[in-house]
Amino acid sequence: MRIVLLASGTGSLAQSIIDASINGKLKIEIVSLISDKQSGALDLAKASGISAKYLPMKADRSAWDRELFDLVKSLNPDLVVSVGFMRILSPEFVTKFATINTHPALLPNFPGAHGVRDALAAGATKTGSTVHWVDAGVDTGDVIAQKEVAILQGDNETTLHERIKIVERELIVETIQSLVINGIPGRN
């Protein structure tokens, strides 16, 4: 399975996929990692021998959307994996490319950029990680897999998010492994 990774940050989530590919747990080919920022994720990809492409945001958002679409199309992926990519993808993109995303909450609860903070503010007793299909909305695509994380007495946004990240790294690898074995629904 040919995979393109989209990342904006340090790349810790991307690293879990790269490691699983290198150690043979995932039978995938990571054809490229694309970032909208000069990020640690680009450095991790390069260090692993993976094509790393920097695609900075443009003032003209539609031009950037088209450039991202064309770049990903040229890579011919079976699956696009958003791993900390902090951009909303165009409807055209998510219609063309099977795309999954991780989210640090149990969707449909606490969608958006502040899922961890929102779970704490709501007084929730549990949250977790979700892997879902990306659609034209924000964290509204069909849920593929979830794992719970208890919210502990004294948790703050940082401590809770660190525990969620551990689960998130496991869940994304397990989900990709399942898609490799069982295929991508509607695309087999």
N, C-alpha and C positions, 0 to 999 in steps of 0.2 A: 504494500500500500504506500503510495506516494503522499507525503504530508508536507504542507507548508505551515510554519509557525508564525503567528503574528504576536509581537510583544512590544511593550512600551517601557518596561522597567528593568529591574536587576537581572531578570532571567531565571530566578530560582525555580519557577514552575517549568519553564522550558528545559532547564537542566535535568529535571526528573525524567522528562521524555527522552532527552538526548542520552542520559545514562542508561535507561531501559533499552534503548535501541543498541547502544554499544555493547551492553552485556548480554544481548540476545533475548531479553524478556519480551521485547516488542519486535516483531518481524515487519519493520517499516523502513522506508527510505525517507529521511528528512531532506527534501530537495532545497529548502531555503528557510531562513528566518528573516522576516521583514519587520523593521521597527520604524516608527514615526519619530523616534527620538534617538540621539546619540546615547545609547543605553548600554548597560552591562550585558544585556541579552545579546547584543551584537558581538561583544567580545567573547562571550561563552561559545557562541556558534562558531566563530572563527577559530577559537582554540580547539574545537572538536572537528575541524575540517569541513564544516557546513557552510555553504554559501550564505553570506550575511549581507542584506541589502538595507540601506538607510533610505527611507522615503519620507522626507520632512513634509509636514503639513504646509499647504499653500494658502495664500489669501483667498484664492478661488477654490472653495471646497469641492465643487463639481469637477474641476480639473484634477484635483487630488484623487477623488473617487475613481475617475476614469483611469488615471495612471496606476493606481493600486489594482484595479480590475484587470487592466492589460498585462501588468507584471505577473499577477497570479495566474492568469489564463496562459501566459507563455510557459509557466512552470508545469502545467497540466497535472495538478494534484487530484488525488482521489478524495482527500479530506483536508480542510483548513482548520487549524486549531488555534483559537485565540487564548493566549496565556498571558493575562495581564495586559492586554491590548486595550488602551483606554480611549478608543474611538468607536463611534457607532458606524457600522458598515451599511453601505447603500442597499436599498431593496434589490437593485440589479445584481449586486455582489452575492447576497445571501440566496437569491433565486438560482443563480448559476452554480455556486460552489457549496457543497455540503460543508457546513461550518459548525463547529461546536465551541462552547465557551465554558469556563468555570466561573462560579460566582460564590462569594463567601457568605452564603446564607442558604436557608432551606426555602427555595422558591416554591410558591409564589410570594412568600413573605420576604419583605425587605429587599426589593429590587433596587437597582441603581448603584451609584458610586459609593454609597455610605452604608452598605448592608450591615457591617459589623457594628458601627456606631448606632444605627437605627435599632438593631436587636437589643442592644444594651439600654437605649433610651426607652424602649417599649417595656422593659422589665421582663423580657422573655427568659425562660429557664433553659432553653436549648436553642441552638442554631446549627450551623454546619456548613457543608459545601455541596453545591449542586453543579452537575455537568448537564448542559442543555443544548439543544439545537438553537442556532441563532436565526431569528427571523427579523422582520423590519422594525420590531419594537425594541424596548430596552428590557432585557432579561425576561422576555415573554414567550420564548420558544418552548417547545415540548421538552419536559424533563426526561433525561436519559438515566441518570443515576444520582443518588444523594447519600451522604453519610452525616450522621448527627455528631455534634460536639456540645457537651454540657457547658452551660454558662455557670462559672463557679463564683462563690462569694468572694468579693474583692477584685473580680476581673475588671480590667479596663480595656480600652480599645486595642492597645498594643498586645497585652497578654492573651486576649481572646483571639486576635487575628493570627498570632504566632501558632496557636494550637490548631486553628482552622487550616493554616497553610500546610501543616503536616498531613492532615487528612486530605486536603486538596491535591497534594502531590501524588498520593497513593491512588486517589479516585480517578484522576485524569489518565494515569497509566492503565488502570484496570478498564476504564471505559474504552480507550483506544484499542486495548487488547481484545475486548469483546467485539468491537467493530471490525477488527482484522479477521477474527474467527467467524463471525456471523454475517458480515457484510454491512453495507450502509443501506438502511431501508429506503426503498424507492429508487435505488441507483445500481442495483445488482444486475 
